């Protein structure tokens, strides 16, 4: 009986097995395998390589420089003179001064100075080796003398004087005149050239430079016109003169008008 029961049960199970839907097999996952990755191949793309472009900078272009040629520096040309009549050249700018040289028509020279208080010219003549003064009336001038410097001569730079200045110089007024007096300066005959007076006086409303000379030692007074009416005060000085030159001056105590 038991034997039959087991047989029946086995049969039933077999029937169920045949009639039951087959179970879907669940795929068993395969263990992951290492997937071969394609090797990365660097394929360079065409890359724009900029060409090197010079950026022009401002370049200093030297300007054309004028190179002066060496030229001789022009020298000042002094006016020239030609003597037009026989005359004297002197050591001061009027006929009152010592004689320096004799001049003759045709003598030539150069004007290097002008007198401060007169129109006389200071000239170096070709025939003599020193300078002297002449009146413009005795020479013909070529050139512009207005460009020539004016100056007052230094009489003590001319030669020498062994006698010294006049002594006891005085002055007094006689109306519109001033009388000047001094002591005689005894000089040898060969050296005696008298006295020289330089003064500024007022005459007819004009303040003028005045010069006068005596040829010898024996005259010891002089009278000169000097009026009121000028803004500047009159004054003067006196020198002893010998053939070698002028003494130091002595101031004249000038009386007021």
Steps between C-alpha positions, in 0.01 A plus 500: 500500500773736593673399189202602293470827680851597415438405143191716474677792661784471259259493213321815621826683537599398153175630361544833676843519365385453145207738522673783685653773281863472470675752712708747302855451558654799658815568323788477723703811466839439372773641698601830346784469270750777444386679193781602280480874455619620173837662534470878481684617202581872501417626163624855498260734346632761272573776740534856370844608586503877465785628305723733697401844401734788574317775670678803371620728774548866447855526387669834539623601166775753543428825334750632261734709709663792336868481560630851462814541312777672686497861401738769601353721771465842349718754669384852565622738235595836647419807293799635311619857446714686251650834597378776267720789619813560703413474868613389845418180684472558878502312830151616590174580321547874439767738377586587864686169550861412430610457140556132412582491126484696176249385241504554125246450221479133407594361842265211585388336821217324686251654744495304827336748737304822538523777757242500776458880504602608148483380140869409475606154386754262651707360213782258433687635197700255294810717498532522882502228764269668755149643517404867500203733464396705197221737411248342260538809280849397384419142392265328256327207669388176336268295723251556780669675791177491706584139588831602659519522879537836673743547786693757702879479468716428803765771474716340768553200272677722248873534553610652830519829684785589732358825639173415673164678499446878531500642853281756683220476244212739568205660319263791547199632317489820298136528390440234235869408497719289722865595545736211580844556653797275597870516581760479229656156457864550413604275211803484274454670163531177304228328706267792567158460335301718741163398645176329396152581633200266458163635618124471469340844481159651433488731198179632343297236682715210376718283721819452299840337527773760477877461459779754490879488514786746543820426308738586784535525876485876538126569469331407827138611466209437265149644464209298360133587448270310735140611546209391715219297346629143466375207708847356556766677702807637321840368596854465365854373551847611396817309399865585466618401152852412394609349171490144639148515638245634747513529877225381731215754495422754770128570552394863464282628791226626270284790628124475450321762286 
